[in-house]
């Protein structure tokens, strides 16, 4: 079968929530990225919205992993991850945009589902591929905490880019014509081929086409006068890349004690 970008992202996209009994229920979305340490040691990182992790009560969260049963069918299994070690957070946040990244210790089967960093758009992607207002983008998320079925995969929806201009990437965010609800925060926003083009890809291809990529991450719904106007705000993938780099940044020096 030819490679299918949407299916690959379905497997990498996970539900994120509060550990039962740890505080008010939290429903959100995240996706797993293969981000090796500087020395090449494998590392899997959960990408989600910064406000999702700040609202988790306690030192742990849970993510819904996709695992195979012995007969080859899928199942969802909740997996507990620590987000802090005492007062020290184990995750990094972007200083400006609503992005957070958390290294996670997943089973090898799940680690293999994580996407490469190369699938994230960079500073030149939108201009290179002539991305323009009205272009369709897809979103994988858990609206109100709902999955597509009991196997726990995200619900696929789509919307159109609704802001102009879209370049340069340093603008930081873009709008998408998409009805955002609770649970969509942290969802990957991506460009994928339509059905005919996906089927036309050669068998044996092992990665996305050059014009398939993750454009960004859904951060919030747009509210006007106290009501939703069916627009979502997405953070450009460039800032996901920047936040991943913060995991390997040296810690800031402590302030010198007062004399």
C-alpha angles and dihedrals in degrees: 000000000000118000113272115207094196094053091048090054092045088059093047096047116090140182115249124202152147117284107254111266093015097101142298113347114269122196121189145134134247139166134219122242128191102230111164120207116257090264092054097258109149116256130176117205131195113222118201141135117298092231090058093062094041089057095051108107115219133011099296143055133188129233127194108238126199112230135170124242118221090262092056097255121127130251134181118235125184112231124197119223130181116237097182141028104212105304093342115097115222093207135073127228131201109248093226112017131059097258131123133177128198126186109230135195104224131168113272092252091059093042088059089058094059115110124239119252088239089074090066115094115250133204093286104039100093093047094043093053094038093239109189141174110287094035113133121247127187126223129200114200150137104247108205086349093298122143126199089258142328091298088073105235121151123258114252117224135157143212140171129259105259107183136077136241102029096183144106099043089223087082083082103208142042136194126243126195094239133127102239119199135173110297096038094090109116095022118147115246110206148164117235135169118265119252097271094049093047091053090048092060112109118263113255096034108143103197145031124290114262091259095051114091147133105268096189147301129282109246108170149342120256113246123195121185091345098309138091116255095194096257127125129205115221128191114227115252090240087077092051087056090049092050092050089056090056089067088071098039115115112256116263112258116257117251113265113256116257113260 
